[in-house]
């Protein structure tokens, strides 16, 4: 088999749906046209019109389903893509928050070190003042 094995028969997404549609519509149309001519030549015009109405309805349903499901698939893909972007944005925001927290922790450590050094300087100055006073 060729193609991607994740999809039916290894064909691109939607191919099977398209093939079924391309098989069903001509088969139904040919069958209905044969029946319409059969009833038409037997002068059963109401039956022929009923078949024409049914044929129109069936074709409309098949075509509507085909394009409606393609639209739904497209919408689903858009929702999934939007959700992936949102998840990535959340991951980025969490990473940024971690970086900010780490920076704040680093800033706090620097401030503590500054306070410790200032306390030591004050202590040294106090000792110098005491020594100067003693002399």
PyMOL CGO cylinders between C-alpha atoms (Angstrom):
from pymol import cmd
from pymol.cgo import CYLINDER

trace = [
    CYLINDER, 0.00, 0.00, 0.00, 1.22, 3.46, -0.76, 0.3, 1, 1, 1, 1, 1, 1,
    CYLINDER, 1.22, 3.46, -0.76, 0.54, 6.67, 1.10, 0.3, 1, 1, 1, 1, 1, 1,
    CYLINDER, 0.54, 6.67, 1.10, -0.04, 7.28, 4.77, 0.3, 1, 1, 1, 1, 1, 1,
    CYLINDER, -0.04, 7.28, 4.77, -1.26, 4.25, 6.71, 0.3, 1, 1, 1, 1, 1, 1,
    CYLINDER, -1.26, 4.25, 6.71, -3.10, 6.52, 9.15, 0.3, 1, 1, 1, 1, 1, 1,
    CYLINDER, -3.10, 6.52, 9.15, -5.84, 7.06, 6.55, 0.3, 1, 1, 1, 1, 1, 1,
    CYLINDER, -5.84, 7.06, 6.55, -8.26, 4.58, 4.96, 0.3, 1, 1, 1, 1, 1, 1,
    CYLINDER, -8.26, 4.58, 4.96, -6.58, 2.58, 2.18, 0.3, 1, 1, 1, 1, 1, 1,
    CYLINDER, -6.58, 2.58, 2.18, -3.53, 4.83, 2.56, 0.3, 1, 1, 1, 1, 1, 1,
    CYLINDER, -3.53, 4.83, 2.56, -5.28, 7.59, 0.62, 0.3, 1, 1, 1, 1, 1, 1,
    CYLINDER, -5.28, 7.59, 0.62, -5.52, 11.25, 1.65, 0.3, 1, 1, 1, 1, 1, 1,
    CYLINDER, -5.52, 11.25, 1.65, -8.26, 12.27, 4.05, 0.3, 1, 1, 1, 1, 1, 1,
    CYLINDER, -8.26, 12.27, 4.05, -11.67, 12.51, 2.33, 0.3, 1, 1, 1, 1, 1, 1,
    CYLINDER, -11.67, 12.51, 2.33, -10.69, 10.40, -0.70, 0.3, 1, 1, 1, 1, 1, 1,
    CYLINDER, -10.69, 10.40, -0.70, -12.87, 7.44, 0.23, 0.3, 1, 1, 1, 1, 1, 1,
    CYLINDER, -12.87, 7.44, 0.23, -15.84, 9.74, 0.83, 0.3, 1, 1, 1, 1, 1, 1,
    CYLINDER, -15.84, 9.74, 0.83, -15.26, 11.29, -2.60, 0.3, 1, 1, 1, 1, 1, 1,
    CYLINDER, -15.26, 11.29, -2.60, -14.96, 7.90, -4.32, 0.3, 1, 1, 1, 1, 1, 1,
    CYLINDER, -14.96, 7.90, -4.32, -18.19, 6.65, -2.72, 0.3, 1, 1, 1, 1, 1, 1,
    CYLINDER, -18.19, 6.65, -2.72, -19.95, 9.84, -3.78, 0.3, 1, 1, 1, 1, 1, 1,
    CYLINDER, -19.95, 9.84, -3.78, -18.67, 9.53, -7.34, 0.3, 1, 1, 1, 1, 1, 1,
    CYLINDER, -18.67, 9.53, -7.34, -19.91, 5.92, -7.48, 0.3, 1, 1, 1, 1, 1, 1,
    CYLINDER, -19.91, 5.92, -7.48, -23.29, 6.42, -5.79, 0.3, 1, 1, 1, 1, 1, 1,
    CYLINDER, -23.29, 6.42, -5.79, -24.50, 9.48, -7.68, 0.3, 1, 1, 1, 1, 1, 1,
    CYLINDER, -24.50, 9.48, -7.68, -24.12, 8.00, -11.19, 0.3, 1, 1, 1, 1, 1, 1,
    CYLINDER, -24.12, 8.00, -11.19, -25.58, 4.63, -10.10, 0.3, 1, 1, 1, 1, 1, 1,
    CYLINDER, -25.58, 4.63, -10.10, -28.59, 6.26, -8.51, 0.3, 1, 1, 1, 1, 1, 1,
    CYLINDER, -28.59, 6.26, -8.51, -29.05, 8.61, -11.45, 0.3, 1, 1, 1, 1, 1, 1,
    CYLINDER, -29.05, 8.61, -11.45, -28.87, 5.84, -14.04, 0.3, 1, 1, 1, 1, 1, 1,
    CYLINDER, -28.87, 5.84, -14.04, -31.27, 3.65, -12.04, 0.3, 1, 1, 1, 1, 1, 1,
    CYLINDER, -31.27, 3.65, -12.04, -33.72, 6.48, -11.56, 0.3, 1, 1, 1, 1, 1, 1,
    CYLINDER, -33.72, 6.48, -11.56, -33.56, 7.55, -15.22, 0.3, 1, 1, 1, 1, 1, 1,
    CYLINDER, -33.56, 7.55, -15.22, -34.23, 3.98, -16.38, 0.3, 1, 1, 1, 1, 1, 1,
    CYLINDER, -34.23, 3.98, -16.38, -37.22, 3.77, -14.03, 0.3, 1, 1, 1, 1, 1, 1,
    CYLINDER, -37.22, 3.77, -14.03, -38.44, 7.21, -15.12, 0.3, 1, 1, 1, 1, 1, 1,
    CYLINDER, -38.44, 7.21, -15.12, -38.38, 6.18, -18.80, 0.3, 1, 1, 1, 1, 1, 1,
    CYLINDER, -38.38, 6.18, -18.80, -40.08, 2.89, -17.95, 0.3, 1, 1, 1, 1, 1, 1,
    CYLINDER, -40.08, 2.89, -17.95, -42.94, 4.71, -16.19, 0.3, 1, 1, 1, 1, 1, 1,
    CYLINDER, -42.94, 4.71, -16.19, -43.00, 7.50, -18.77, 0.3, 1, 1, 1, 1, 1, 1,
    CYLINDER, -43.00, 7.50, -18.77, -43.48, 5.09, -21.69, 0.3, 1, 1, 1, 1, 1, 1,
    CYLINDER, -43.48, 5.09, -21.69, -46.19, 3.26, -19.75, 0.3, 1, 1, 1, 1, 1, 1,
    CYLINDER, -46.19, 3.26, -19.75, -47.85, 6.70, -19.40, 0.3, 1, 1, 1, 1, 1, 1,
    CYLINDER, -47.85, 6.70, -19.40, -47.53, 6.72, -15.66, 0.3, 1, 1, 1, 1, 1, 1,
    CYLINDER, -47.53, 6.72, -15.66, -46.36, 10.33, -15.52, 0.3, 1, 1, 1, 1, 1, 1,
    CYLINDER, -46.36, 10.33, -15.52, -47.01, 10.80, -11.80, 0.3, 1, 1, 1, 1, 1, 1,
    CYLINDER, -47.01, 10.80, -11.80, -44.75, 7.87, -10.96, 0.3, 1, 1, 1, 1, 1, 1,
    CYLINDER, -44.75, 7.87, -10.96, -42.06, 9.26, -13.28, 0.3, 1, 1, 1, 1, 1, 1,
    CYLINDER, -42.06, 9.26, -13.28, -42.32, 12.67, -11.56, 0.3, 1, 1, 1, 1, 1, 1,
    CYLINDER, -42.32, 12.67, -11.56, -42.17, 10.98, -8.16, 0.3, 1, 1, 1, 1, 1, 1,
    CYLINDER, -42.17, 10.98, -8.16, -38.97, 9.23, -9.15, 0.3, 1, 1, 1, 1, 1, 1,
    CYLINDER, -38.97, 9.23, -9.15, -37.56, 12.54, -10.44, 0.3, 1, 1, 1, 1, 1, 1,
    CYLINDER, -37.56, 12.54, -10.44, -38.42, 14.19, -7.11, 0.3, 1, 1, 1, 1, 1, 1,
    CYLINDER, -38.42, 14.19, -7.11, -36.86, 11.32, -5.18, 0.3, 1, 1, 1, 1, 1, 1,
    CYLINDER, -36.86, 11.32, -5.18, -33.77, 11.42, -7.39, 0.3, 1, 1, 1, 1, 1, 1,
    CYLINDER, -33.77, 11.42, -7.39, -33.36, 15.14, -6.78, 0.3, 1, 1, 1, 1, 1, 1,
    CYLINDER, -33.36, 15.14, -6.78, -33.74, 14.64, -3.03, 0.3, 1, 1, 1, 1, 1, 1,
    CYLINDER, -33.74, 14.64, -3.03, -31.25, 11.77, -2.86, 0.3, 1, 1, 1, 1, 1, 1,
    CYLINDER, -31.25, 11.77, -2.86, -28.68, 13.61, -4.99, 0.3, 1, 1, 1, 1, 1, 1,
    CYLINDER, -28.68, 13.61, -4.99, -29.12, 16.72, -2.86, 0.3, 1, 1, 1, 1, 1, 1,
    CYLINDER, -29.12, 16.72, -2.86, -28.66, 14.69, 0.32, 0.3, 1, 1, 1, 1, 1, 1,
    CYLINDER, -28.66, 14.69, 0.32, -25.51, 12.98, -0.95, 0.3, 1, 1, 1, 1, 1, 1,
    CYLINDER, -25.51, 12.98, -0.95, -23.96, 16.19, -2.23, 0.3, 1, 1, 1, 1, 1, 1,
    CYLINDER, -23.96, 16.19, -2.23, -25.00, 18.09, 0.92, 0.3, 1, 1, 1, 1, 1, 1,
    CYLINDER, -25.00, 18.09, 0.92, -23.49, 15.43, 3.15, 0.3, 1, 1, 1, 1, 1, 1,
    CYLINDER, -23.49, 15.43, 3.15, -20.27, 15.37, 1.14, 0.3, 1, 1, 1, 1, 1, 1,
    CYLINDER, -20.27, 15.37, 1.14, -19.70, 19.12, 1.29, 0.3, 1, 1, 1, 1, 1, 1,
    CYLINDER, -19.70, 19.12, 1.29, -21.12, 19.44, 4.81, 0.3, 1, 1, 1, 1, 1, 1,
    CYLINDER, -21.12, 19.44, 4.81, -18.74, 16.81, 6.16, 0.3, 1, 1, 1, 1, 1, 1,
    CYLINDER, -18.74, 16.81, 6.16, -15.80, 18.53, 4.41, 0.3, 1, 1, 1, 1, 1, 1,
    CYLINDER, -15.80, 18.53, 4.41, -16.83, 21.78, 6.07, 0.3, 1, 1, 1, 1, 1, 1,
    CYLINDER, -16.83, 21.78, 6.07, -17.09, 20.03, 9.43, 0.3, 1, 1, 1, 1, 1, 1,
    CYLINDER, -17.09, 20.03, 9.43, -13.63, 18.48, 8.93, 0.3, 1, 1, 1, 1, 1, 1,
    CYLINDER, -13.63, 18.48, 8.93, -12.20, 21.90, 8.12, 0.3, 1, 1, 1, 1, 1, 1,
    CYLINDER, -12.20, 21.90, 8.12, -13.85, 23.43, 11.20, 0.3, 1, 1, 1, 1, 1, 1,
    CYLINDER, -13.85, 23.43, 11.20, -12.56, 20.60, 13.37, 0.3, 1, 1, 1, 1, 1, 1,
    CYLINDER, -12.56, 20.60, 13.37, -9.02, 21.14, 12.07, 0.3, 1, 1, 1, 1, 1, 1,
    CYLINDER, -9.02, 21.14, 12.07, -9.30, 24.87, 12.76, 0.3, 1, 1, 1, 1, 1, 1,
    CYLINDER, -9.30, 24.87, 12.76, -10.48, 24.18, 16.32, 0.3, 1, 1, 1, 1, 1, 1,
    CYLINDER, -10.48, 24.18, 16.32, -7.63, 21.72, 16.89, 0.3, 1, 1, 1, 1, 1, 1,
    CYLINDER, -7.63, 21.72, 16.89, -5.09, 24.22, 15.52, 0.3, 1, 1, 1, 1, 1, 1,
    CYLINDER, -5.09, 24.22, 15.52, -6.50, 27.00, 17.71, 0.3, 1, 1, 1, 1, 1, 1,
    CYLINDER, -6.50, 27.00, 17.71, -6.36, 24.69, 20.73, 0.3, 1, 1, 1, 1, 1, 1,
    CYLINDER, -6.36, 24.69, 20.73, -2.73, 23.77, 19.97, 0.3, 1, 1, 1, 1, 1, 1,
    CYLINDER, -2.73, 23.77, 19.97, -1.83, 27.47, 19.69, 0.3, 1, 1, 1, 1, 1, 1,
    CYLINDER, -1.83, 27.47, 19.69, -3.58, 28.16, 23.00, 0.3, 1, 1, 1, 1, 1, 1,
    CYLINDER, -3.58, 28.16, 23.00, -1.71, 25.29, 24.67, 0.3, 1, 1, 1, 1, 1, 1,
    CYLINDER, -1.71, 25.29, 24.67, 1.59, 26.60, 23.30, 0.3, 1, 1, 1, 1, 1, 1,
    CYLINDER, 1.59, 26.60, 23.30, 0.76, 30.10, 24.55, 0.3, 1, 1, 1, 1, 1, 1,
    CYLINDER, 0.76, 30.10, 24.55, 0.00, 28.62, 27.99, 0.3, 1, 1, 1, 1, 1, 1,
    CYLINDER, 0.00, 28.62, 27.99, 3.31, 26.73, 27.99, 0.3, 1, 1, 1, 1, 1, 1,
    CYLINDER, 3.31, 26.73, 27.99, 5.13, 29.91, 26.97, 0.3, 1, 1, 1, 1, 1, 1,
    CYLINDER, 5.13, 29.91, 26.97, 3.38, 31.88, 29.71, 0.3, 1, 1, 1, 1, 1, 1,
    CYLINDER, 3.38, 31.88, 29.71, 4.30, 29.27, 32.34, 0.3, 1, 1, 1, 1, 1, 1,
    CYLINDER, 4.30, 29.27, 32.34, 7.92, 29.33, 31.14, 0.3, 1, 1, 1, 1, 1, 1,
    CYLINDER, 7.92, 29.33, 31.14, 7.95, 33.13, 31.34, 0.3, 1, 1, 1, 1, 1, 1,
    CYLINDER, 7.95, 33.13, 31.34, 6.50, 33.00, 34.86, 0.3, 1, 1, 1, 1, 1, 1,
    CYLINDER, 6.50, 33.00, 34.86, 9.24, 30.55, 35.86, 0.3, 1, 1, 1, 1, 1, 1,
    CYLINDER, 9.24, 30.55, 35.86, 11.88, 32.90, 34.47, 0.3, 1, 1, 1, 1, 1, 1,
    CYLINDER, 11.88, 32.90, 34.47, 10.34, 35.89, 36.29, 0.3, 1, 1, 1, 1, 1, 1,
    CYLINDER, 10.34, 35.89, 36.29, 10.21, 33.89, 39.52, 0.3, 1, 1, 1, 1, 1, 1,
    CYLINDER, 10.21, 33.89, 39.52, 13.86, 32.86, 39.10, 0.3, 1, 1, 1, 1, 1, 1,
    CYLINDER, 13.86, 32.86, 39.10, 14.84, 36.49, 38.43, 0.3, 1, 1, 1, 1, 1, 1,
    CYLINDER, 14.84, 36.49, 38.43, 12.95, 37.62, 41.55, 0.3, 1, 1, 1, 1, 1, 1,
    CYLINDER, 12.95, 37.62, 41.55, 14.67, 34.93, 43.61, 0.3, 1, 1, 1, 1, 1, 1,
    CYLINDER, 14.67, 34.93, 43.61, 18.05, 36.07, 42.27, 0.3, 1, 1, 1, 1, 1, 1,
    CYLINDER, 18.05, 36.07, 42.27, 17.19, 39.72, 43.01, 0.3, 1, 1, 1, 1, 1, 1,
    CYLINDER, 17.19, 39.72, 43.01, 16.20, 38.79, 46.57, 0.3, 1, 1, 1, 1, 1, 1,
    CYLINDER, 16.20, 38.79, 46.57, 19.51, 36.99, 47.07, 0.3, 1, 1, 1, 1, 1, 1,
    CYLINDER, 19.51, 36.99, 47.07, 21.43, 40.00, 45.78, 0.3, 1, 1, 1, 1, 1, 1,
    CYLINDER, 21.43, 40.00, 45.78, 19.47, 42.29, 48.11, 0.3, 1, 1, 1, 1, 1, 1,
    CYLINDER, 19.47, 42.29, 48.11, 20.20, 39.98, 51.05, 0.3, 1, 1, 1, 1, 1, 1,
    CYLINDER, 20.20, 39.98, 51.05, 23.90, 40.02, 50.20, 0.3, 1, 1, 1, 1, 1, 1,
    CYLINDER, 23.90, 40.02, 50.20, 23.86, 43.82, 49.99, 0.3, 1, 1, 1, 1, 1, 1,
    CYLINDER, 23.86, 43.82, 49.99, 22.18, 44.02, 53.40, 0.3, 1, 1, 1, 1, 1, 1,
    CYLINDER, 22.18, 44.02, 53.40, 24.72, 41.59, 54.89, 0.3, 1, 1, 1, 1, 1, 1,
    CYLINDER, 24.72, 41.59, 54.89, 27.61, 43.61, 53.45, 0.3, 1, 1, 1, 1, 1, 1,
    CYLINDER, 27.61, 43.61, 53.45, 26.12, 46.88, 54.70, 0.3, 1, 1, 1, 1, 1, 1,
    CYLINDER, 26.12, 46.88, 54.70, 25.65, 45.35, 58.15, 0.3, 1, 1, 1, 1, 1, 1,
    CYLINDER, 25.65, 45.35, 58.15, 29.33, 44.31, 58.13, 0.3, 1, 1, 1, 1, 1, 1,
    CYLINDER, 29.33, 44.31, 58.13, 30.41, 47.77, 57.04, 0.3, 1, 1, 1, 1, 1, 1,
    CYLINDER, 30.41, 47.77, 57.04, 28.36, 49.32, 59.83, 0.3, 1, 1, 1, 1, 1, 1,
    CYLINDER, 28.36, 49.32, 59.83, 29.83, 46.87, 62.30, 0.3, 1, 1, 1, 1, 1, 1,
    CYLINDER, 29.83, 46.87, 62.30, 33.36, 47.68, 61.12, 0.3, 1, 1, 1, 1, 1, 1,
    CYLINDER, 33.36, 47.68, 61.12, 32.66, 51.42, 61.31, 0.3, 1, 1, 1, 1, 1, 1,
    CYLINDER, 32.66, 51.42, 61.31, 31.28, 51.02, 64.82, 0.3, 1, 1, 1, 1, 1, 1,
    CYLINDER, 31.28, 51.02, 64.82, 34.42, 49.13, 65.86, 0.3, 1, 1, 1, 1, 1, 1,
    CYLINDER, 34.42, 49.13, 65.86, 36.61, 51.83, 64.31, 0.3, 1, 1, 1, 1, 1, 1,
    CYLINDER, 36.61, 51.83, 64.31, 34.66, 54.55, 66.13, 0.3, 1, 1, 1, 1, 1, 1,
    CYLINDER, 34.66, 54.55, 66.13, 35.05, 52.63, 69.39, 0.3, 1, 1, 1, 1, 1, 1,
    CYLINDER, 35.05, 52.63, 69.39, 38.76, 52.18, 68.77, 0.3, 1, 1, 1, 1, 1, 1,
    CYLINDER, 38.76, 52.18, 68.77, 39.16, 55.86, 67.93, 0.3, 1, 1, 1, 1, 1, 1,
    CYLINDER, 39.16, 55.86, 67.93, 37.30, 56.79, 71.07, 0.3, 1, 1, 1, 1, 1, 1,
    CYLINDER, 37.30, 56.79, 71.07, 39.51, 54.58, 73.16, 0.3, 1, 1, 1, 1, 1, 1,
    CYLINDER, 39.51, 54.58, 73.16, 42.70, 56.03, 71.87, 0.3, 1, 1, 1, 1, 1, 1,
]
cmd.load_cgo(trace, "trace")
